[in-house]
Structure formats: C-alpha cells, structure tokens
Amino acid sequence: MRVVVRSTLQSRVHSLANRLRARELAWRWVGAKWPRLLPCASDMARSSFGRSLPGQELLVSTNADASVWSLSVAHEERNGTRTWMTRAQVTDTGSADVVGLQTACTDVPDAPLVVAPPRLLGDWVEGLELEDAGLAVQGAPREVTDRWQLDALCEHLLAQDRALPVIALVNRPQSRYYGVDPDGLAENLRGLAHVACVASHLSDDVADRLGQDFSLVHGAARIYARGFHANAASGAHPLVKDASSASGGRPDDPGAFRRLLRKKICALSVNEF
C-alpha cells in the first residue's frame, strides 16, 4: 500500500489519563465513521481486539509492557476502487506521550486520488496539548505583526527539532487578503502544518533574515519544511503559487489553492514532495 499521510506529535502532558484520552478520541472517530465496527466497552479495554465486516476491518493491539497502543482500520471505497488503511498509535516513551497517525491506500494509477488528513488528527489537536519544538500545535493561524513575533517565527523555523512544516503567508498591503483563507487552511491542516500570517510591512525583514531565496510573496505560500537552515536548498522549501489567480485577481474557486496546499503538505508528510 502507498502511504499518503503521516504525522507524529508529542504532548506537553505525560500521564495515563492523557493517553487514555487519546485512545478515547480514536474510539469516537471509529464510532462516527464505522459504527458497526465499534466494540462494547469491555472489548475496548482488552489488550487486543479484532472485528471484520464486509469491506471493513478493525484491529487493536497493545505491546507487552503496555507502552504502545495501536488501532488500525481498513475499509474499501464505495465503488471498490481502493482500500484505505489508517493506523493510530498512542505511545508512552517513558518521558513523553506521543501520538502518531498514518494513512495508506492501494495504488491504483488510473483512478484519481484525493488525500485529506483523517478527522482523528484534528480531534487529537483539539483534545490533547500537542506541541512541536516548543510551540503549541493548533488549528488556527498565528499572526506575525511585529518584530518580536517575527523573531519567534524565525526561531521556530530554524529549530532543529521542528517536525511540522510552516506555511507562511503575507497579506496584500492595506488588506487582509492572503491569497488563501488562512483560517480554513490552518483548520484543514491541523496536526500536519503550522500556518503563519506575516504582515506585509515585515516581508522585507523576512528576506533580510532568511535570504531572498526564502522570501514571501503575496498570493503565494512559502513552505518551510523541517530541517530548514540558512544554507538550505531553496527547492526544499518552495514558494507555491496559485495558478488559478495568475492574472492577479482573486480566483474563481477560492478553495482550489487550499486544496493544492493540502496536497503538497500531505505529500511532504511522507517525504514525497
């Protein structure tokens, strides 16, 4: 199967109650999407469990020392073209709680593929205190409107332990238009990317600090992948433009650019950018 989405995030909280909360959110997700697969409460508490139905399968397992709990769901598309499998994992590393999610599907070259992060990832972001290189993972964009906020953004971009990409947008002067709805983008990609909205008067400062190859352009999105540094290859941290608004006006389909960025970020999550 082809992996299409992957995310691993650490929680600021390290406790059994926190890990049980992560598992509860996973069960709620299963119940909402595949209610017939949902077991009774006593079966949910078992160290291993499995259930198969036509076109659907659920497997749950816990390792010997109970430090890793894993839930996998496989299901066929309604038209039977593809089989999708999502694996959710809750891990106690001894010093931190870590949640991980991976979605894969059968590779069907001639069938269109639309990839989106599973709702569970967003539920974990909303329900757990997740962080990335000391910064809270959230489903809302961060405003960068002064030099201090720009300092914090640059520090985060250069953090060696940053795991998620940062999508940086800049608004048109005297406008709140960024070329894409930053709120919808951040919510859609929560758990996969951070979104930063940089004020237009700071765009020159971004180029001065990070280099012209990593500058911001209105109507486009700069993706700073993990591992970013001053001497990085510009192609690894691309400026993605909205082809539908090449004429300079607003696009006919406002959601097209967001879908393009979602596709890029999902691919980046599995190192297929």
C-alpha positions, 0 to 999 in steps of 0.5 A: 500500500502507498502511504499518503499521510503521516504525522507524529506529535508529542504532548506537553502532558505525560500521564495515563489519563492523557493517553487514555484520552487519546485512545478515547478520541480514536474510539469516537472517530471509529464510532462516527465513521464505522459504527458497526465496527465499534466494540462494547466497552469491555472489548475496548479495554482488552489488550487486543481486539479484532472485528471484520465486516464486509469491506471493513476491518478493525484491529487493536493491539497493545505491546507487552509492557503496555507502552504502545497502543495501536488501532488500525482500520481498513475499509474499501471505497464505495465503488471498490476502487481502493482500500484505505488503511489508517493506523493510530498509535498512542505511545508512552516513551517513558518521558513523553506521550506521543501520538502518531497517525498514518494513512495508506491506500492501494495504488491504483494509477488510473483512478484519481486520488484525493488525500485529506488528513483523517478527522482523528488528527484534528480531534487529537489537536483539539483534545490533547496539548500537542506541541512541536519544538516548543510551540503549541500545535493548533488549528488556527493561524498565528499572526506575525505583526511585529518584530518580536513575533517575527523573531519567534517565527524565525526561531521556530523555523530554524529549530532543529527539532521542528517536525511540522512544516510552516506555511507562511503567508503575507497579506496584500498591503492595506488588506487582509487578503492572503491569497488563501483563507488562512483560517480554513487552511490552518483548520484543514491542516491541523496536526500536519502544518503550522500556518503563519500570517506575516504582515506585509510591512515585515516581508522585507525583514523576512528576506533580510533574515532568511535570504531572498531565496526564502522570501514571501510573496503575496498570493503565494505560500512559502513552505518551510519544511523541517530541517530548514537552515540558512544554507538550505536548498531553496527547492526544499522549501518552495514558494507555491503559487496559485495558478488559478489567480495568475492574472492577479485577481482573486480566483474563481474557486477560492478553495482550489489553492487550499486544496493544492496546499493540502496536497503538497503538505500531505505529500511532504508528510511522507517525504514525497514532495 
